[in-house]
Amino acid sequence: MSSRIVATVFDCRDVEAQTRFWCATLGYDIQRRWTDAHGVEYVEAGTDGASPLLFHPVSELKRAKNRVHLDVRPSGAQYDEVARLVALGARVIEDDPAQDWVVLQDPEGNEFCVLAAESG
């Protein structure tokens, strides 16, 4: 027996803002919304063939570095993508020229990396 990942879940204070940011980042669309037995509304975003993201509202602020994060690879130039994501609300927190990635935070402070474009 084994398991498979069905979604990557983001706890967030502003579900709508986080959904907009990540949909714009990844070219995702909102796939569905639902409310659990406690009246909490979830938003799922994705696209065909890609693992979806699930946005779950929480009241508490993020307090520490993520133990898990996303790595994204742009289809074009890395620094063009970094600039685009900053314009969407991300913030660069580490840009070490010795590394092939740039570390950013999304609008709620979740770390993620923008990798260098694949060489063809």
DOLO-542686 format. One record per residue (C-alpha): x, y negated, z negated; residue in three letters. Coordinates in steps of 0.1 Angstrom, whole numbers. Each point is the difference from the previous one (the first is absolute). Example, Ala and Ser with C-alpha at 12.3 -4.5 7.8 and 13.67 -1.06 7.14 Angstrom:
residues 2
PT      xx      yy      zz   residu
PT     123      45     -78      ala
PT      14     -34       7      ser
//
This chain:
residues 120
PT      xx      yy      zz   residu
PT       0       0       0      met
PT      11     -36       6      ser
PT     -14     -34       1      ser
PT       1     -28      25      arg
PT      -1     -38      -3      ile
PT     -34     -14       9      val
PT       6     -36      -8      ala
PT      25     -24     -16      thr
PT     -18     -19     -27      val
PT       7     -36     -10      phe
PT     -13     -12     -34      asp
PT      -7     -37       6      cys
PT     -17     -30     -16      arg
PT     -12     -14      33      asp
PT     -11      29      22      val
PT     -11     -22      29      glu
PT      32     -19       2      ala
PT      22      31      -3      gln
PT     -21      18      26      thr
PT       3     -30      24      arg
PT      38      -1      -5      phe
PT       6      37       6      trp
PT     -24       2      29      cys
PT      19     -29      17      ala
PT      33      15      -9      thr
PT      -7      35      14      leu
PT     -27      -7      26      gly
PT     -26      19     -21      tyr
PT     -37      -6      -2      asp
PT     -24       5     -29      ile
PT     -13      36       4      gln
PT     -25       1     -28      arg
PT     -10     -14     -34      arg
PT     -16      19     -28      trp
PT      -9      -4     -36      thr
PT       8      26     -27      asp
PT     -23      11     -28      ala
PT      13     -29     -22      his
PT      -9     -26      26      gly
PT      36      -6      12      val
PT       2      -7      37      glu
PT      29      15      20      tyr
PT      12     -11      34      val
PT      17      24      24      glu
PT      20     -13      29      ala
PT      17      20      28      gly
PT       2       8      36      thr
PT      -3      33      20      asp
PT      29      23      -8      gly
PT      14     -20     -28      ala
PT      -2       6     -38      ser
PT     -25     -24     -14      pro
PT       5     -25     -28      leu
PT     -26      -2     -28      leu
PT      -4     -32     -19      phe
PT     -13       4     -36      his
PT      -8     -30     -22      pro
PT      16      -3     -34      val
PT       0     -29     -25      ser
PT      36       2     -12      glu
PT      30     -17      17      leu
PT      29      20      15      lys
PT      27       0     -27      arg
PT      30      21      13      ala
PT      17      11      31      lys
PT     -19      25      21      asn
PT      11      36      -5      arg
PT     -13       8      36      val
PT       0     -24      29      his
PT      -6      -1      37      leu
PT      26      -3      27      asp
PT     -12     -16      33      val
PT      18       0      33      arg
PT      -9     -28      24      pro
PT      -5       6      37      ser
PT      21     -31       7      gly
PT      29     -19     -17      ala
PT       3       5     -37      gln
PT       4     -37     -10      tyr
PT     -29     -10      23      asp
PT     -22      24     -19      glu
PT      13     -12     -34      val
PT      -9     -36      11      ala
PT     -34      12      10      arg
PT      -6      17     -33      leu
PT      12     -30     -20      val
PT     -25     -21      20      ala
PT     -27      25     -11      leu
PT       9      -5     -37      gly
PT      29      24      -6      ala
PT      32     -11     -18      arg
PT      36      11       7      val
PT      16      12     -32      ile
PT      31      17      14      glu
PT      19      -3      33      asp
PT      34      18      -3      asp
PT      18      -2      33      pro
PT      16      34      -8      ala
PT     -34      17       1      gln
PT     -23       8      29      asp
PT     -31     -13     -18      trp
PT     -14     -32     -16      val
PT     -19       3     -32      val
PT     -32     -20      -3      leu
PT     -29      -4     -23      gln
PT     -36      -1      11      asp
PT     -23     -28     -13      pro
PT      -6      19     -33      glu
PT      37       9      -5      gly
PT       2      35      13      asn
PT      34       7      15      glu
PT       4      14      35      phe
PT      28       2      25      cys
PT       2     -11      36      val
PT      24      23      18      leu
PT      21      -9      30      ala
PT     -17       8      34      ala
PT       9      34      14      glu
PT      27       0      26      ser
PT     -12      14      32      gly
//
